[in-house]
């Protein structure tokens, strides 16, 4: 028996409302060259499963996009290439040296830590939503988040080869 066709107008509303958020989510995780393909694949899967989900929303799209990002990372790993960090659009608000420090620090984190920080700070998701996406409790998420922040702070404090300048002085309490 053939499944019913999704309501095109309802899907179009979902698409128009969340396309930009999904594109930013993907852009922060993959090279620019992968953006269009992965976002398109995300919405193709969403279209196929649209009638199977009660109340499709942005979190549901992020979950699909997360799977598509993982597929693309595996594909890219088979064909190594230079990755461009799409995370940081901070050059208008921070000094370039701070952006370089943050980009370097993010590169030192595990993918799980970096993704958790992206979801909370860049995607600005509520912790309960992030916990749902990661399949854990809010308490577990809070522990993971605290540890990820500590590892980021440690990575920011590490000297690196990107800039040849003295370390910043830490303020005393």
C-alpha positions in Angstrom: 0.0 0.0 0.0 1.3 3.4 -1.0 1.8 5.9 1.8 -0.2 9.2 1.4 1.6 12.2 -0.1 2.7 14.9 2.4 0.8 18.2 2.4 2.9 20.4 0.1 1.7 23.6 1.6 2.5 22.5 5.2 6.0 21.3 4.1 6.6 24.5 2.2 5.8 26.5 5.4 8.2 24.3 7.4 10.9 24.8 4.7 10.5 28.5 4.5 10.4 29.0 8.2 13.5 26.8 9.0 15.7 26.7 5.8 18.1 29.5 7.0 18.5 27.9 10.4 19.2 24.5 8.9 21.7 26.0 6.5 23.5 27.8 9.3 23.6 24.6 11.3 25.2 22.7 8.4 27.6 25.6 7.5 29.0 25.6 11.0 29.9 21.9 10.7 31.1 21.3 7.1 33.1 23.0 4.4 31.2 25.5 2.2 31.4 23.1 -0.8 29.2 20.6 1.1 26.5 23.1 2.2 24.0 22.9 -0.6 24.1 19.1 -1.0 23.7 18.5 2.7 20.9 21.0 3.2 19.1 19.6 0.2 19.5 16.0 1.5 18.1 17.1 4.8 15.0 18.5 3.3 14.6 15.5 0.9 14.6 13.2 4.0 12.2 15.6 5.8 9.8 15.4 2.8 9.9 11.6 2.7 9.2 11.4 6.5 7.0 14.5 6.8 3.7 12.6 7.4 5.3 10.1 9.7 6.2 12.7 12.3 3.8 14.4 14.7 4.5 18.1 14.7 7.6 18.4 12.5 9.7 21.3 13.8 13.2 22.7 13.8 14.6 20.2 16.3 13.4 17.4 14.0 15.2 19.1 11.1 18.4 19.5 13.2 18.3 15.8 14.0 18.0 14.9 10.3 20.7 17.4 9.4 22.9 15.9 12.1 22.7 12.5 10.3 23.3 14.1 7.0 26.4 16.0 8.4 27.7 12.7 9.7 27.3 11.0 6.3 29.1 13.9 4.6 31.9 13.8 7.1 32.4 10.1 6.4 32.4 10.9 2.7 35.0 13.7 3.2 37.2 11.4 5.4 37.5 9.0 2.4 38.7 11.9 0.3 40.7 14.2 2.5 40.7 17.9 1.7 41.2 21.1 3.5 38.3 22.1 5.7 37.2 25.6 6.1 35.8 26.5 9.6 32.3 27.8 9.0 31.7 28.3 12.7 33.0 31.8 13.2 31.3 34.8 11.9 32.8 36.9 14.6 35.2 39.2 12.8 32.8 42.1 13.1 32.5 41.8 16.9 35.9 40.5 17.9 39.5 41.3 17.1 41.0 38.9 14.5 43.4 37.5 17.0 40.5 36.5 19.3 38.8 34.8 16.4 42.0 32.9 15.5 42.3 31.9 19.2 38.7 30.7 19.3 39.0 28.9 16.0 42.2 27.1 17.1 40.6 26.2 20.5 37.5 24.8 18.7 39.8 22.6 16.5 41.3 21.1 19.7 37.9 19.9 21.0 36.3 16.6 20.3 33.5 16.8 17.7 31.0 16.0 20.5 32.2 18.9 22.6 32.3 21.3 19.7 28.8 20.3 18.5 27.3 20.7 22.0 28.8 24.2 22.3 27.5 25.1 18.8 24.0 23.9 19.6 23.8 26.0 22.8 25.7 29.1 21.7 25.4 29.3 17.9 22.0 27.6 17.4 20.8 29.1 20.8 18.8 26.0 21.6 17.4 25.4 25.0 19.2 22.9 27.1 16.1 20.6 27.2 16.0 20.7 23.4 19.8 19.8 23.1 19.3 17.0 25.6 16.5 15.6 23.5 18.6 15.8 20.3 21.5 14.0 22.1 19.2 11.5 23.7 20.2 12.3 27.3 18.7 13.9 30.4 19.1 17.6 31.0 21.3 16.8 34.1 23.6 14.7 31.9 23.7 17.5 29.3 24.6 20.1 32.0 27.6 17.9 33.0 28.7 17.5 29.4 28.2 21.2 28.8 30.3 22.2 31.9 33.1 19.8 30.9 33.0 21.1 27.2 33.3 24.7 28.5 36.2 23.7 30.7 38.0 22.0 27.8 37.4 25.0 25.6 38.8 27.4 28.2 41.8 25.1 28.5 42.3 25.1 24.8 42.0 28.9 24.6 44.8 29.2 27.1 47.1 26.9 25.2 49.9 28.5 23.1 49.7 27.6 19.4 51.5 28.3 16.2 48.8 30.4 14.6 49.9 33.7 16.2 53.4 34.6 17.2 52.6 36.8 20.1 52.8 36.6 23.9 49.9 34.9 25.8 47.3 37.2 27.2 47.5 37.9 30.9 44.6 36.3 32.9 42.8 38.6 35.2 43.2 37.9 38.9 39.9 37.5 40.9 
